[in-house]
Amino acid sequence: MTQMTAYEEAIRAKVCAHCIDRTGRGICGTQQWEDCALNRFMPQIIGIVNAVKSDSLHDYVHALRSEICVSCRDNQDGDCGLRSSLECGLDRYFPLVVEAIEEVNMQAAA
């Protein structure tokens, strides 16, 4: 298993399992694959989390906003309607994403 696959599997296990957009059968309820920001930005998300080394979630969120959110199709002139209405899955579950990636890194270091 590649490191990227390990990250993706850990994120899906930790985040998708709790996502409110899942159906009753545990299937992703988004209409299109690209409707989920986790799907659209997975490699960039992993890169950001691995680039930031901090004990503060704020530092990770700042990197997310400045590297992904600014280029997201839902960001209109610096204002994200999805994030404002709490509909952005990436924003909603970002702490779990960071946790999943850091757990994979700890396992790889052991």
PEJO-V188617 format. One record per residue. D_CENTER is the distance of its C-alpha to the mean C-alpha in Angstrom with 1 decimal. Layout:
D_CENTER
D_CENTER
This chain:
20.5
18.8
16.4
13.7
14.5
14.4
10.9
9.9
12.3
11.2
7.6
9.4
12.2
10.6
8.2
10.1
13.2
12.8
11.5
14.4
14.2
15.6
19.3
21.9
22.0
18.3
17.5
14.7
16.5
15.0
18.0
16.7
14.1
13.0
12.9
9.3
7.0
4.7
8.3
9.5
7.6
6.8
9.7
9.2
5.9
8.1
11.0
10.1
9.5
12.6
14.5
14.3
16.6
17.1
17.9
16.6
13.1
14.6
14.7
11.0
10.5
13.5
12.2
9.0
11.7
14.3
12.7
10.2
11.3
14.9
14.8
13.0
15.6
15.2
16.1
19.9
21.6
19.1
18.7
15.8
17.4
14.3
13.1
16.7
17.3
14.2
13.2
9.8
7.5
4.4
7.2
8.6
6.5
5.0
8.3
7.9
5.1
7.7
10.3
9.7
9.8
12.7
14.4
14.6
16.0
18.5
19.6
20.1
22.1
24.3
